[in-house]
């Protein structure tokens, strides 16, 4: 136990009862000191003192330039992605190795050598304990949330390899200088992580009601439309077309200023117009389409004259026929007896006809009548 540690314990023991803790507020540097001191003592039994904690913010290239080549680089992962680095110098690695192998520190400085995977494996317990205690230790300090969810990753070969993987942004560097309390041996540990970006809460603004029908109609109405004004179209021969030159006059038979037609891009007729001018420029004025005038085709015979009277009915001579005469002969040789009996409408005529028919029939006797049978 060092002298500074004894003084700290004596101050705590002699503190008046009920003294407010706010007299000695917890700062970020003090929180980091406590986290590293406790992690080193609990994992490998290393008693150390953090002399200073320095912070700075710099870009990726400048951050990599502050890391010496003899430091062991360990990746710091968050959500299975490399986010930062933790660097340990030779004295820090040697102190952990000596405590795990011999249980005590040597009285002379460590010899310089390149870091190996064995060094990283021996330092893993200390690194895990330190990173686990860091988020809780820095609560209510400017470093709160900076190290949340971070775990030690794989060993990184060099700063060049780290620069190819790390994001190009601003990084916070926390540099801890450690006194090992033996033969003036001092070690160094560096933490590097991007600065937390404070995401401002976006105010949710309700979407304004949109008149889709009006908007759609407006967009369609604003769409460009191309109309061609056609005055006249007529076929000509190839020889005539080849003979055209400046000053040639082409007759337009049947064409007037009212013969202008407006055609759409697909050649369909949209409207009819009349050719004129406005402001010294040619212009057309839309007009109501005129009704087509029907004309007779050449060689068509004239229609019949409806005012001419129809011909008279044909007169047919019909001979007189004696319907009441017996044995009167008809034109086809039939006698009156053979002719069909005409239907008589009046009752008197029907009774007369029945008497006429009864003259040719035999008389029948009276039928017997028995009133008792009724």
DRENDO-1510 file (C-alpha; in Angstrom, 1 decimal, always signed):
<recs>
REC; n; res; u; v; w
REC; 1; UNK; +0.0; +0.0; +0.0 .
REC; 2; UNK; +1.5; +3.3; -1.0 .
REC; 3; UNK; +1.7; +6.5; +1.1 .
REC; 4; UNK; -1.0; +8.2; -1.1 .
REC; 5; UNK; -3.4; +5.4; -0.5 .
REC; 6; UNK; -2.9; +5.5; +3.3 .
REC; 7; UNK; -3.5; +9.3; +3.3 .
REC; 8; UNK; -6.7; +8.8; +1.3 .
REC; 9; UNK; -8.0; +6.1; +3.8 .
REC; 10; UNK; -7.2; +8.3; +6.8 .
REC; 11; UNK; -9.1; +11.2; +5.3 .
REC; 12; UNK; -12.1; +9.0; +4.8 .
REC; 13; UNK; -11.9; +7.7; +8.4 .
REC; 14; UNK; -11.6; +11.2; +9.8 .
REC; 15; UNK; -14.4; +12.7; +7.7 .
REC; 16; UNK; -17.2; +14.2; +9.9 .
REC; 17; UNK; -20.3; +12.1; +10.1 .
REC; 18; UNK; -23.1; +13.4; +7.8 .
REC; 19; UNK; -20.7; +15.4; +5.6 .
REC; 20; UNK; -22.2; +15.9; +2.1 .
REC; 21; UNK; -20.6; +13.9; -0.7 .
REC; 22; UNK; -21.2; +16.9; -2.9 .
REC; 23; UNK; -18.1; +18.5; -1.3 .
REC; 24; UNK; -15.9; +16.2; -3.4 .
REC; 25; UNK; -18.0; +15.7; -6.7 .
REC; 26; UNK; -17.1; +12.7; -8.9 .
REC; 27; UNK; -15.4; +13.9; -12.1 .
REC; 28; UNK; -14.8; +11.9; -15.3 .
REC; 29; UNK; -11.1; +11.6; -14.7 .
REC; 30; UNK; -11.6; +10.4; -11.1 .
REC; 31; UNK; -14.1; +7.9; -12.2 .
REC; 32; UNK; -11.7; +6.4; -14.8 .
REC; 33; UNK; -8.9; +6.2; -12.2 .
REC; 34; UNK; -11.2; +4.2; -9.8 .
REC; 35; UNK; -12.3; +1.9; -12.6 .
REC; 36; UNK; -8.8; +1.0; -13.7 .
REC; 37; UNK; -7.4; +0.7; -10.2 .
REC; 38; UNK; -10.2; -1.7; -9.1 .
REC; 39; UNK; -10.0; -3.8; -12.3 .
REC; 40; UNK; -6.2; -4.3; -12.0 .
REC; 41; UNK; -6.4; -5.2; -8.4 .
REC; 42; UNK; -9.3; -7.6; -8.8 .
REC; 43; UNK; -8.0; -9.5; -11.8 .
REC; 44; UNK; -4.2; -9.9; -11.5 .
REC; 45; UNK; -3.6; -8.4; -8.1 .
REC; 46; UNK; -1.7; -5.4; -9.6 .
REC; 47; UNK; -1.7; -2.3; -7.3 .
REC; 48; UNK; -1.2; +0.8; -9.4 .
REC; 49; UNK; -1.8; +4.5; -9.2 .
REC; 50; UNK; -3.2; +6.5; -12.0 .
REC; 51; UNK; -1.2; +9.7; -12.1 .
REC; 52; UNK; -3.0; +11.6; -14.8 .
REC; 53; UNK; -6.0; +11.3; -17.2 .
REC; 54; UNK; -5.8; +13.4; -20.4 .
REC; 55; UNK; -8.6; +13.8; -22.9 .
REC; 56; UNK; -8.5; +15.2; -26.4 .
REC; 57; UNK; -10.6; +15.1; -29.6 .
REC; 58; UNK; -9.1; +14.7; -33.0 .
REC; 59; UNK; -9.6; +13.2; -36.4 .
REC; 60; UNK; -8.8; +9.7; -37.5 .
REC; 61; UNK; -5.4; +10.4; -39.1 .
REC; 62; UNK; -4.2; +12.5; -36.2 .
REC; 63; UNK; -5.5; +9.9; -33.7 .
REC; 64; UNK; -3.5; +7.1; -35.3 .
REC; 65; UNK; -0.4; +9.3; -35.4 .
REC; 66; UNK; -0.5; +9.7; -31.6 .
REC; 67; UNK; -0.2; +5.9; -31.1 .
REC; 68; UNK; +3.5; +4.7; -31.0 .
REC; 69; UNK; +4.4; +1.6; -33.0 .
REC; 70; UNK; +5.5; -0.4; -29.9 .
REC; 71; UNK; +2.0; -0.3; -28.4 .
REC; 72; UNK; -0.3; -3.4; -28.5 .
REC; 73; UNK; -3.5; -2.4; -30.2 .
REC; 74; UNK; -6.7; -4.2; -29.2 .
REC; 75; UNK; -10.0; -3.5; -31.1 .
REC; 76; UNK; -13.0; -2.2; -29.3 .
REC; 77; UNK; -16.2; -3.8; -30.7 .
REC; 78; UNK; -19.8; -2.6; -30.4 .
REC; 79; UNK; -22.6; -4.6; -32.1 .
REC; 80; UNK; -20.0; -6.9; -33.7 .
REC; 81; UNK; -18.3; -3.9; -35.5 .
REC; 82; UNK; -14.9; -2.4; -34.8 .
REC; 83; UNK; -15.5; +1.0; -33.3 .
REC; 84; UNK; -12.3; +2.0; -31.6 .
REC; 85; UNK; -9.0; +0.9; -30.1 .
REC; 86; UNK; -7.3; +0.3; -26.7 .
REC; 87; UNK; -3.5; +0.6; -26.7 .
REC; 88; UNK; -1.1; -0.8; -24.0 .
REC; 89; UNK; +2.5; +0.1; -23.9 .
REC; 90; UNK; +5.4; -2.4; -23.1 .
REC; 91; UNK; +5.5; -1.5; -19.3 .
REC; 92; UNK; +1.7; -2.2; -18.9 .
REC; 93; UNK; +2.0; -5.5; -20.7 .
REC; 94; UNK; +5.0; -6.5; -18.8 .
REC; 95; UNK; +3.4; -5.6; -15.4 .
REC; 96; UNK; +0.4; -7.9; -16.1 .
REC; 97; UNK; +2.7; -10.7; -17.3 .
REC; 98; UNK; +4.9; -10.5; -14.2 .
REC; 99; UNK; +2.0; -10.5; -11.8 .
REC; 100; UNK; +0.4; -13.5; -13.5 .
REC; 101; UNK; +3.6; -15.5; -13.7 .
REC; 102; UNK; +5.6; -14.4; -10.6 .
REC; 103; UNK; +3.1; -12.6; -8.5 .
REC; 104; UNK; +5.3; -9.5; -8.2 .
REC; 105; UNK; +6.8; -6.8; -10.3 .
REC; 106; UNK; +10.5; -6.8; -11.2 .
REC; 107; UNK; +12.6; -3.9; -10.0 .
REC; 108; UNK; +13.9; -3.0; -13.4 .
REC; 109; UNK; +12.1; -1.7; -16.5 .
REC; 110; UNK; +10.8; -4.1; -19.1 .
REC; 111; UNK; +12.8; -4.8; -22.2 .
REC; 112; UNK; +11.3; -3.5; -25.5 .
REC; 113; UNK; +9.8; -6.1; -27.8 .
REC; 114; UNK; +6.9; -6.5; -30.2 .
REC; 115; UNK; +3.5; -7.4; -28.8 .
REC; 116; UNK; +2.3; -10.9; -29.3 .
REC; 117; UNK; -1.0; -12.8; -29.1 .
REC; 118; UNK; +0.2; -14.2; -25.8 .
REC; 119; UNK; +0.4; -10.7; -24.4 .
REC; 120; UNK; -3.1; -10.1; -25.6 .
REC; 121; UNK; -4.4; -13.3; -24.0 .
REC; 122; UNK; -2.8; -12.5; -20.7 .
REC; 123; UNK; -4.2; -9.0; -20.7 .
REC; 124; UNK; -7.8; -10.1; -21.6 .
REC; 125; UNK; -9.0; -10.4; -17.9 .
REC; 126; UNK; -7.9; -6.9; -17.0 .
REC; 127; UNK; -9.3; -5.4; -20.2 .
REC; 128; UNK; -12.7; -7.1; -19.8 .
REC; 129; UNK; -13.0; -6.0; -16.1 .
REC; 130; UNK; -12.0; -2.5; -16.9 .
REC; 131; UNK; -14.4; -2.1; -19.8 .
REC; 132; UNK; -17.2; -3.7; -17.7 .
REC; 133; UNK; -16.7; -1.3; -14.8 .
REC; 134; UNK; -16.2; +1.8; -17.0 .
REC; 135; UNK; -19.9; +2.6; -17.9 .
REC; 136; UNK; -21.1; +2.4; -14.3 .
REC; 137; UNK; -18.1; +4.4; -13.0 .
REC; 138; UNK; -18.7; +7.4; -15.3 .
REC; 139; UNK; -22.4; +7.9; -14.6 .
REC; 140; UNK; -23.3; +11.5; -14.2 .
REC; 141; UNK; -20.1; +12.6; -15.9 .
REC; 142; UNK; -19.3; +13.9; -19.4 .
REC; 143; UNK; -18.1; +10.4; -20.3 .
REC; 144; UNK; -21.5; +8.8; -19.5 .
REC; 145; UNK; -22.6; +6.5; -22.4 .
REC; 146; UNK; -19.3; +6.8; -24.2 .
REC; 147; UNK; -18.2; +3.3; -23.4 .
REC; 148; UNK; -21.6; +1.6; -23.2 .
REC; 149; UNK; -21.8; -1.8; -25.0 .
REC; 150; UNK; -18.1; -1.9; -25.8 .
REC; 151; UNK; -16.2; -5.2; -25.5 .
REC; 152; UNK; -12.5; -6.1; -26.2 .
REC; 153; UNK; -12.0; -7.5; -29.7 .
REC; 154; UNK; -9.2; -9.0; -31.6 .
REC; 155; UNK; -5.6; -7.8; -31.7 .
REC; 156; UNK; -5.0; -5.2; -34.5 .
REC; 157; UNK; -1.6; -5.6; -36.3 .
REC; 158; UNK; -0.8; -1.9; -36.8 .
REC; 159; UNK; -2.2; +1.6; -37.0 .
REC; 160; UNK; -2.2; +1.3; -40.8 .
REC; 161; UNK; -4.6; -1.7; -40.6 .
REC; 162; UNK; -6.8; +0.1; -38.1 .
REC; 163; UNK; -7.1; +3.1; -40.4 .
REC; 164; UNK; -8.5; +0.9; -43.2 .
REC; 165; UNK; -11.3; -0.3; -41.0 .
REC; 166; UNK; -12.2; +2.5; -38.6 .
REC; 167; UNK; -14.7; +5.2; -39.7 .
REC; 168; UNK; -13.3; +8.6; -40.7 .
REC; 169; UNK; -14.8; +10.8; -37.9 .
REC; 170; UNK; -13.8; +12.6; -34.8 .
REC; 171; UNK; -12.5; +10.5; -32.0 .
REC; 172; UNK; -12.1; +11.1; -28.2 .
REC; 173; UNK; -8.8; +9.9; -26.8 .
REC; 174; UNK; -8.5; +9.2; -23.1 .
REC; 175; UNK; -4.8; +8.7; -22.1 .
REC; 176; UNK; -4.0; +7.2; -18.7 .
REC; 177; UNK; -0.5; +7.5; -17.2 .
REC; 178; UNK; +0.0; +4.8; -14.5 .
REC; 179; UNK; +2.6; +4.6; -11.7 .
REC; 180; UNK; +3.5; +1.0; -11.0 .
REC; 181; UNK; +5.3; +2.0; -7.7 .
REC; 182; UNK; +8.4; +0.0; -8.5 .
REC; 183; UNK; +11.7; +1.4; -9.7 .
REC; 184; UNK; +10.0; +4.4; -11.1 .
REC; 185; UNK; +8.2; +2.3; -13.6 .
REC; 186; UNK; +5.4; +4.0; -15.4 .
REC; 187; UNK; +2.9; +2.6; -17.9 .
REC; 188; UNK; +0.4; +4.0; -20.3 .
REC; 189; UNK; -3.1; +2.9; -21.4 .
REC; 190; UNK; -5.0; +4.7; -24.2 .
REC; 191; UNK; -8.7; +4.5; -25.0 .
REC; 192; UNK; -10.0; +5.6; -28.4 .
REC; 193; UNK; -13.7; +5.8; -29.4 .
REC; 194; UNK; -15.8; +8.0; -31.6 .
REC; 195; UNK; -17.6; +11.0; -30.0 .
REC; 196; UNK; -21.2; +10.3; -29.3 .
REC; 197; UNK; -23.4; +12.2; -31.7 .
REC; 198; UNK; -26.4; +13.7; -29.9 .
REC; 199; UNK; -29.4; +13.0; -32.0 .
REC; 200; UNK; -32.0; +15.7; -31.6 .
REC; 201; UNK; -35.5; +14.5; -31.2 .
REC; 202; UNK; -37.4; +15.4; -34.4 .
REC; 203; UNK; -40.7; +17.0; -33.9 .
REC; 204; UNK; -43.4; +15.1; -35.5 .
REC; 205; UNK; -45.4; +17.4; -37.6 .
REC; 206; UNK; -48.7; +16.0; -38.8 .
REC; 207; UNK; -48.9; +15.8; -42.5 .
REC; 208; UNK; -51.1; +18.3; -44.1 .
REC; 209; UNK; -54.2; +17.1; -45.8 .
REC; 210; UNK; -53.6; +16.8; -49.6 .
REC; 211; UNK; -56.3; +17.3; -52.1 .
REC; 212; UNK; -55.3; +14.5; -54.4 .
REC; 213; UNK; -58.0; +15.1; -56.9 .
REC; 214; UNK; -57.1; +18.8; -57.3 .
REC; 215; UNK; -53.4; +18.1; -57.3 .
REC; 216; UNK; -53.7; +15.4; -59.9 .
REC; 217; UNK; -55.9; +17.6; -62.0 .
REC; 218; UNK; -53.4; +20.4; -61.7 .
REC; 219; UNK; -50.4; +18.3; -62.6 .
REC; 220; UNK; -52.3; +16.9; -65.6 .
REC; 221; UNK; -53.3; +20.4; -66.7 .
REC; 222; UNK; -49.7; +21.6; -66.5 .
REC; 223; UNK; -48.5; +18.8; -68.7 .
REC; 224; UNK; -47.2; +20.1; -72.1 .
REC; 225; UNK; -49.4; +19.5; -75.2 .
REC; 226; UNK; -48.3; +20.0; -78.8 .
REC; 227; UNK; -50.8; +20.9; -81.5 .
REC; 228; UNK; -50.0; +21.2; -85.2 .
REC; 229; UNK; -51.9; +23.7; -87.3 .
REC; 230; UNK; -52.6; +22.1; -90.7 .
REC; 231; UNK; -53.8; +24.4; -93.5 .
REC; 232; UNK; -53.9; +22.0; -96.4 .
REC; 233; UNK; -52.7; +18.6; -97.4 .
REC; 234; UNK; -52.6; +17.3; -100.9 .
REC; 235; UNK; -50.5; +14.8; -102.9 .
REC; 236; UNK; -48.0; +15.8; -105.5 .
REC; 237; UNK; -45.8; +13.8; -107.8 .
REC; 238; UNK; -42.1; +13.2; -107.2 .
REC; 239; UNK; -41.2; +15.2; -110.2 .
REC; 240; UNK; -43.2; +18.2; -108.9 .
REC; 241; UNK; -41.5; +17.9; -105.5 .
REC; 242; UNK; -38.0; +17.8; -107.1 .
REC; 243; UNK; -38.9; +20.8; -109.2 .
REC; 244; UNK; -39.7; +23.0; -106.2 .
REC; 245; UNK; -37.5; +25.9; -105.5 .
REC; 246; UNK; -37.5; +29.3; -103.8 .
REC; 247; UNK; -40.3; +31.4; -105.3 .
REC; 248; UNK; -42.4; +28.4; -106.5 .
REC; 249; UNK; -46.2; +29.0; -106.2 .
REC; 250; UNK; -48.3; +26.0; -105.1 .
REC; 251; UNK; -52.0; +26.3; -105.8 .
REC; 252; UNK; -54.2; +25.2; -102.9 .
REC; 253; UNK; -57.5; +24.3; -104.5 .
REC; 254; UNK; -60.5; +24.5; -102.2 .
REC; 255; UNK; -58.4; +25.9; -99.3 .
REC; 256; UNK; -59.6; +29.0; -97.4 .
REC; 257; UNK; -58.5; +30.8; -94.3 .
REC; 258; UNK; -61.2; +28.7; -92.4 .
REC; 259; UNK; -59.6; +25.4; -93.5 .
REC; 260; UNK; -57.1; +25.3; -90.7 .
REC; 261; UNK; -57.3; +22.1; -88.6 .
REC; 262; UNK; -55.5; +21.5; -85.3 .
REC; 263; UNK; -53.9; +18.1; -85.0 .
REC; 264; UNK; -52.6; +16.3; -81.9 .
REC; 265; UNK; -49.3; +14.5; -81.8 .
REC; 266; UNK; -50.8; +11.3; -83.0 .
REC; 267; UNK; -52.5; +13.0; -86.0 .
REC; 268; UNK; -56.0; +13.1; -84.7 .
REC; 269; UNK; -58.0; +16.2; -85.4 .
REC; 270; UNK; -58.7; +18.2; -82.3 .
REC; 271; UNK; -60.4; +21.4; -83.5 .
REC; 272; UNK; -61.0; +23.6; -86.5 .
REC; 273; UNK; -59.7; +27.2; -86.7 .
REC; 274; UNK; -59.5; +30.2; -88.9 .
REC; 275; UNK; -56.2; +31.7; -90.0 .
REC; 276; UNK; -55.5; +35.3; -89.0 .
REC; 277; UNK; -52.9; +37.4; -87.2 .
REC; 278; UNK; -52.4; +39.1; -83.9 .
REC; 279; UNK; -49.7; +41.6; -83.0 .
REC; 280; UNK; -48.1; +41.1; -86.4 .
REC; 281; UNK; -47.8; +37.3; -85.9 .
REC; 282; UNK; -49.8; +34.5; -87.6 .
REC; 283; UNK; -52.6; +33.2; -85.3 .
REC; 284; UNK; -55.6; +30.9; -85.5 .
REC; 285; UNK; -59.0; +31.3; -83.9 .
REC; 286; UNK; -60.9; +28.3; -82.8 .
REC; 287; UNK; -64.3; +28.0; -84.5 .
REC; 288; UNK; -67.2; +25.6; -84.4 .
REC; 289; UNK; -66.9; +22.8; -86.8 .
REC; 290; UNK; -69.1; +23.4; -89.9 .
REC; 291; UNK; -71.6; +20.7; -90.9 .
REC; 292; UNK; -70.5; +18.7; -93.9 .
REC; 293; UNK; -72.3; +19.7; -97.1 .
REC; 294; UNK; -73.6; +16.6; -99.1 .
REC; 295; UNK; -73.2; +16.8; -102.9 .
REC; 296; UNK; -74.3; +14.4; -105.6 .
REC; 297; UNK; -71.8; +12.0; -106.9 .
REC; 298; UNK; -71.1; +12.3; -110.7 .
REC; 299; UNK; -73.2; +9.9; -112.8 .
REC; 300; UNK; -75.9; +9.3; -110.2 .
REC; 301; UNK; -79.5; +9.1; -111.7 .
REC; 302; UNK; -82.0; +11.6; -110.4 .
REC; 303; UNK; -84.5; +10.3; -107.7 .
REC; 304; UNK; -88.2; +9.7; -108.7 .
REC; 305; UNK; -90.6; +12.7; -108.5 .
REC; 306; UNK; -92.8; +12.1; -105.5 .
REC; 307; UNK; -95.4; +14.6; -106.8 .
REC; 308; UNK; -96.3; +12.5; -109.8 .
REC; 309; UNK; -99.8; +10.8; -109.3 .
REC; 310; UNK; -100.0; +7.0; -109.0 .
REC; 311; UNK; -101.6; +5.0; -112.0 .
REC; 312; UNK; -105.4; +4.2; -111.8 .
REC; 313; UNK; -106.6; +1.0; -110.4 .
REC; 314; UNK; -107.1; -1.9; -112.9 .
REC; 315; UNK; -110.7; -2.5; -113.9 .
REC; 316; UNK; -111.9; -6.2; -113.8 .
REC; 317; UNK; -115.1; -7.4; -115.5 .
REC; 318; UNK; -117.0; -9.7; -113.0 .
REC; 319; UNK; -120.2; -11.4; -114.4 .
REC; 320; UNK; -123.4; -11.2; -112.4 .
REC; 321; UNK; -124.3; -14.3; -110.3 .
REC; 322; UNK; -127.9; -15.3; -109.5 .
REC; 323; UNK; -127.5; -16.6; -105.9 .
REC; 324; UNK; -131.2; -17.5; -105.4 .
REC; 325; UNK; -131.8; -19.3; -108.6 .
REC; 326; UNK; -131.8; -23.1; -108.4 .
REC; 327; UNK; -129.4; -24.8; -110.6 .
REC; 328; UNK; -127.7; -21.6; -111.7 .
REC; 329; UNK; -124.3; -22.4; -113.1 .
REC; 330; UNK; -121.2; -20.7; -111.8 .
REC; 331; UNK; -118.2; -19.9; -113.8 .
REC; 332; UNK; -116.3; -22.9; -112.5 .
REC; 333; UNK; -119.3; -25.4; -113.3 .
REC; 334; UNK; -120.6; -25.7; -109.8 .
REC; 335; UNK; -124.4; -25.5; -109.1 .
REC; 336; UNK; -126.0; -23.6; -106.3 .
REC; 337; UNK; -126.8; -26.8; -104.4 .
REC; 338; UNK; -123.1; -27.6; -104.4 .
REC; 339; UNK; -122.1; -24.2; -103.3 .
REC; 340; UNK; -121.3; -23.6; -99.6 .
REC; 341; UNK; -124.2; -22.2; -97.6 .
REC; 342; UNK; -123.6; -18.6; -96.7 .
REC; 343; UNK; -123.7; -17.5; -93.1 .
REC; 344; UNK; -126.8; -15.4; -92.3 .
REC; 345; UNK; -126.6; -12.8; -89.6 .
REC; 346; UNK; -130.2; -11.9; -89.1 .
REC; 347; UNK; -132.5; -14.4; -87.1 .
REC; 348; UNK; -135.4; -14.1; -89.5 .
REC; 349; UNK; -133.2; -15.0; -92.4 .
REC; 350; UNK; -131.9; -18.0; -90.3 .
REC; 351; UNK; -135.5; -19.2; -89.6 .
REC; 352; UNK; -136.4; -18.9; -93.3 .
REC; 353; UNK; -133.3; -20.9; -94.1 .
REC; 354; UNK; -134.3; -23.6; -91.7 .
REC; 355; UNK; -137.8; -23.9; -93.3 .
REC; 356; UNK; -136.2; -24.1; -96.7 .
REC; 357; UNK; -134.0; -27.0; -95.5 .
REC; 358; UNK; -137.0; -28.7; -93.8 .
REC; 359; UNK; -138.9; -29.0; -97.2 .
REC; 360; UNK; -136.5; -31.6; -98.4 .
REC; 361; UNK; -136.6; -33.8; -95.2 .
REC; 362; UNK; -139.2; -36.4; -94.2 .
REC; 363; UNK; -141.7; -35.5; -91.5 .
REC; 364; UNK; -141.1; -37.1; -88.1 .
REC; 365; UNK; -143.9; -38.2; -85.7 .
REC; 366; UNK; -144.6; -36.7; -82.4 .
REC; 367; UNK; -142.5; -37.9; -79.4 .
REC; 368; UNK; -144.4; -39.5; -76.5 .
REC; 369; UNK; -144.8; -37.3; -73.4 .
REC; 370; UNK; -145.2; -38.7; -69.9 .
REC; 371; UNK; -145.6; -36.0; -67.2 .
REC; 372; UNK; -145.2; -38.6; -64.4 .
REC; 373; UNK; -141.6; -39.2; -65.4 .
REC; 374; UNK; -140.8; -35.7; -64.5 .
</recs>
